Amino acid sequence: MHIPNPSDILRKMIYSPKVNGLVICSEINWNVTNAAFYIDGIDTNRHCNLGILQKLWVEENRKNNIDRCIGIKIPVLMQKLGLSNVRIRINYCVQFVNPQVNATEHEKHLTSFLTGGGDNETG
């Protein structure tokens, strides 16, 4: 849903399932994901300044109508669009940047994590 006008996509999703079918949405909320993380030997507070990140996300939302914190808002949008029996489950995401792998792999995973490169598969 990190796209402009997520309600438009949800509206399309509502008409996709069979009668009494389910609309399932899995979405991240960057404030929650970045609120706390730990990297052994690194001052993570210096790298995870939500104030700066939030400013970036607010500006991105203002410019591109993309909401990096849409995850927690999805259930409300679903209800506003007429869905009933809406439920939410907050999952957690754990990315393990393993300091025990060789230095090259560790640096690759650390850089990927700090730049938002997504999941790493080596653990």
PyMOL commands that set and color helices and strands:
alter all, ss='L'
color gray80, all
select helices_A, chain A and resi 6-14+30-34+44-47+50-64+70-80+103-114
alter helices_A, ss='H'
color red, helices_A
deselect
rebuild
show_as cartoon
